[in-house]
Amino acid sequence: MSWFRDLLSADRTSTLKRTSKSGVSDDELNAFRLLVGQAHEIHKANPAGLRSLVTAILRPLQSEQILSVAERMEHAAVGEIAIWRLFSRDSFFSIFEERDCLRHEAKSYRIKFSRDIVLTTPWQRDRFTDALAFIGEGKKMGNWEQDRNHSIALILPWNFGIVNGGNHSIAAGILSGEGEATPTDVCDLTPLLSRVHCDGEYYIDTLSQARLAPVSNYRMGALYEIGRIITGANKSTA
């Protein structure tokens, strides 16, 4: 799945011709539009189906984050995912601070590793070995269970998690398809989605029409717009 990491790389070598100042090619822009169009079709048929599309978009990134520790030398794994850099390498959160997120009672939510995307980043090879070898049904440490070391932020409206603690054991739970967890934090980006939209090349301030940041990955741009479809924010720029 190195293609996904290549997509996120600033030094990507590609056969796709770059045609815009943003660095997005015609093919990538077309793929963005097709993906967003597909999301509209799914939403029209059954809004609940968008959750599966979100899973399809994020699953390759989830695998890349987990596999990095196994493919690289000790302490050379990729860094943890940060929500502020997920959609673009150039943060467009300058107009939106973390305190502007809608906060919800975490105990009202449950994350199922067999169903929900959780982005975790193991970083130490020995701990990754132990987690996969000993955690899970029929293994030495038994079934996966949440403990105080586990910290997961649930990101709404997409309903995916970002791990801030317990990366190795959570990876074991994900890969064995077992385990549930209560998030330690719930961050709802609906207010941001109503203020910023994505056209496939840039993230744009809906009020001023100012370009805030370039799109670094068309799938992440499409994911952002899917969030706007889920919340209905896209109707303001239709």
N, C-alpha and C positions, 0 to 999 in steps of 0.2 A: 504493500500500500504506500510505497514511497512517493507515488504520484501526488498524494494528498499533501505530504510535507513539501513537495516541490511547489505546489500551488501556493503555499503560505510563504515561500522563500522570496526574499526581495531580489535574489540573483537568479531567478528561474530562467533556465534555457528552454525555449519552447519553439515548436514548429508553427505555433499560432502567430499570425502577424499582428503586431501591436499597431493600433490605428488611432488611439486617442491619447490626450495628455494625461489622463488618469492611469494609463498603462493597461487598460482593459481592451482585449482584442474584439473584433467583430464576432468571432465564434463564441467567445465567453459571454459577451453581451446578449447574443441570441440565446445561449443556454440559460442565462439568468431570466430572460423574458419567458422562455418556455417553462421553466421551473415555477415561476410565479403564476403563469397561466394555468399550469397543472394544479397549483394550490387553490386557485379560484374555482376550478372545476370540482375539486374534491369538497371544498367548503360549500358549494352550492348543493351537492348531492348529500353530504352529511358532514357538518363541521367537525365532528369527533374524529373523522378520518385524517385530519391534519396532524394529529399526534403521531400517526404512523409515518407521515412524510418527514416530520421533524426527526424521527428516529433514523430514517434512511439517510438524511443529510449528515447527522452527527455521528453515526456509527463508525465511519472510517476514521474520524478524528479521535474517537474514543480508543480504537485499536492502536492508532499511532502513538498516543500518549502512554498506553500500557506497554507496548512492545519496545519503546525507546530504551528502557533500562536493560532489556535482554540483548539488544543489537549493538550497544555501545560499551565502551570501557567504563570502569567504575567512576562514578560521579560525573559522567558525561551525558546523562539522560537529559532530554529536553526539559525546559522549565514548566512549572505548573501553569495551567490555563488561568488567565485573568479575564473576567468579564469585560473589563474596560479595554481590552485589546483583542477580544474575540472577533469583532465585526470589522475592525480596521487596525492596521499597525499604528496609524495616526489617530490618537484618541479624539473623538468628537464629543467627549463628555465635558468639555470646557463650559458648555451651556447647561450642563446637567450634573449635579453633584450627587454623591451616594445618598445623602439625606433626602433627596427628592424621590427616591424609590418609595413605592407604597410598601408598607410593612404589614405582614400578616402573622397571626399566631402560629408559630412553627408546629406546635403539637397537634394542630388540626390537619396536618399533612403527613402522608406516608409515601416513602419512595421504595419501590420494588425493583431490585436489581435485575430481575428476569424480564421486566417490562419497560422500565424507565432508563433513559440515558443518563449515566453519571460519568463525568469526566474526571478521572483520577490519574495521577502521574507518579507511579513508583519511581524511586530514584536510586535505591541501593540494591545491588544484585543479590547479596546474601539474604536480605530481608524479603526480597521478591521470591527467592527460592523457597525459603521457609514458609511463606504465606501460601504459595501454591501447593507445596508438599504436605502441609499439615492442617490447613484450615478447610473445612468442608465436610459434607456427609461422608461417613466411613473413614475419615482421616483422624490422626492423633488428637487434634484439638477439637474435633467435633464440628457440628454445624456452625455456620457463621452467625454471630450475634453482635449486636451493636454494643459498644462500650463508650466510656467517657473520652477515649482518644479519637473517636470518630467525629469529624466535623464536616458537614455537607451544607452548602448554600443551595437552596432551591430557587431557580430562576424562572419567573413567570413573565409572560403567559405561555412560554414554550413548554414548561414543566420538565426541565432537565436540571441535573445537579452538578455542582463544581465542588470537588473535595478540597478541604483546607487542612485536614488532619486524618491520619489513618490510611494513607494512600495504598500501602502494600496489602493490608488485610481487606480493604474494600475491593481492590483489584481481584483478590481471590474470590470474594463473593460474587462479583460480576461474572467472572470467567466460569464459575461453577453454576451460575444461574440460580443462586439461592441467597436468601437474606432480604430483610426489609429494614429500613431505618427511618427515624424521624429526623427531619432536617434541623440543624441548629440555627438556621437563619432562612428567611424567605424574603427575596427581593423581587418585587413586581415592577418591571420597567414600562408599564403602560403609560405613565406620564411622558416618558421619553419618546415612545412610539407616536404619540400625538403631536410631538414637536418637530421630529426629524423623520424624513422619509428617504428611501434609497431608489435611485433610478438605474442602478446597475453599474454606474461609473463612479458616482459620488453619493455621500450622505449629505442631505440638503436640509437646511433650516426651512421648515415649511412656511413660516411667516415672512422671513426676509429673503428667501430663496438663495441665501448664501451657501456656497459649497464649504462644508465643514471638514471633510476628509475623503480621500479616495477609497474606492473599494479595492481591497487587496485579494479577495477571494470571492468569486461570483456566487458560490454556494452559501457563504456566510451572508452576503448581501440579500440573497433570496430568503434565507432564514429570518433575517431581520424583517423583510416585508411580510413573511408569513405571520410573524407576530402582530403586524399591523392588521392583517386580515382577521386574525383571531379576535382582536379587540375592537375591530370596526374602525380603527383610526385611518385606514386606507381610503375610506369614503370621502375624507376631507380633501384628498388630492386626486380623486378620480376624475 
